[in-house]
């Protein structure tokens, strides 16, 4: 008797065949290693990064001969010495670090009420509006946004034109350090809100209600209940904003008018302007080290926050 | 100097007749016919170029006529000159085919590539027989680069900002009213040498003692100038962000074409004169190398130079070019010995060997 087609459909046969292939390629006795197999893409990705870092480390120990524009065969610490002693690099390193700290604090201050309102609002319309406003900047690249500020804040920009209407002469609002900080805060805000929102969602509303019913006013509830419980979000958002700000290139380049370089700009100059890839590589390594130390410090002092996926010390 | 070698090594009657027939054919068919026996044509050749009016001029003067003549399309790669350099160097080091056929480059940058040994020799280009000394890269063997024109880093200014007449000296920019209203290249290129003179130093002391330049640049730093690249200057003038800048005259002329009231001068201390050139990276297939050379050879014809450099407003390397009407007698378009005496020329070799240090010094002052 001919078997009914529905008894063993084609899809099942294909699945059986695929399972057969999978068993041949990855036999059952390897099953205990399957979780490690899943890790393979991540290991490959990290491995590539490590390989890149090894190459950069190798380049950082070679000096440029400006008579042949070839790099030395021998290793030396000349680039390390230059990076630590030349005033230019100390200035840009200090500027980058201070900016990263200021931007992190200001961004968290602005991001928190936004995230709180987005999570707690009873109005679906307002929540949707806040979500759209949050994601819209992600569709516009960092460079475009920075150029947008040039149009708005430039000498003939909208702000100066508005000031002109009330008799105020045009003033320089861009191409300075505050403009760079402003641009960075604006760029980082969505990242910070995205990192804070899950932490705030995890705080049961009942806790705030309970604090209120026990007599705590809004401020006390906020300080003693919401803020401590939001700490994982602050840490996660803080680490992301700190590292992105520290390593930023475009905003200082566009809004800084050429005189507010960060470390990334100095690295670019060495790689592409003076052709000294050795020194550029050394600066890049030092930037990676500085960022890693800062993140390590935050983790050591406060735990990993939301970045620990629920295993923070909060 | 090595010149173009004809492929015919001895002249027999038969060869003479063949050559005469080929020449006659070429004159009837135009150059397209003359290339009939040449190596296989690639579908396109890639020329790295600067954007804006720079690439427009190259296209109008050289690329379009090259395509018309040979049928080979020209693609312009607008990757920054500084950014293409490591890519080309890496390709040559790894024995890969380079990402471009021709690099339109500053002579200083191109000299770095020549010193590194990644450039093809161009000594056999026939049209090198018709060029001025400016085409020859100083301090290098043969022609690893062919300079194609010169340019001047002028003091460009908005006339409204100088009601008492044009600035005469770079020192005029130290007037407090120009605080925040000046612009320079972000590595100081074009300004180091005039600053040496304006600071009381001598050009002969370059590179040994450039302290006068650094002192003058330190004074200029107090004016809080903007620092940028070529396109920034045009934009800043157009947007009223600056009153004066040390920039290549082409950028100032472009702003003027766009309706901005702008003039330029060569101040009494002088202005830097430099050159740009074309070169071919090593590693191209033989046929593509041949056609890349033909492109550069074509760029050295009077017809191509006239259109290309009319667009840029710069003096070329072929004798007999006619200056654009708006630049006749202009200091940014030097043609006579007297014109060149007002300009500052420092050899590419000295520039290449010291550029990194000068850039760092300038940056250290301006970023401080």
Interface residues (C-beta under 8 A of the other chain):
Chain A: X64 X66 X67 X68 X69 X70 X86 X87 X88 X91 X92 X95 X154 X155 X156 X170 X172 X175 X257 X258 X259 X260 X261 X266 X269 X271 X272 X273 X274 X275 X276 X277
Chain B: X80 X82 X83 X85 X86 X112 X113 X115 X116 X117 X180 X186 X187 X224 X225 X226 X227 X228 X232 X239 X240 X241 X352 X353 X354 X355 X356 X359 X360 X363 X364 X366 X367 X368
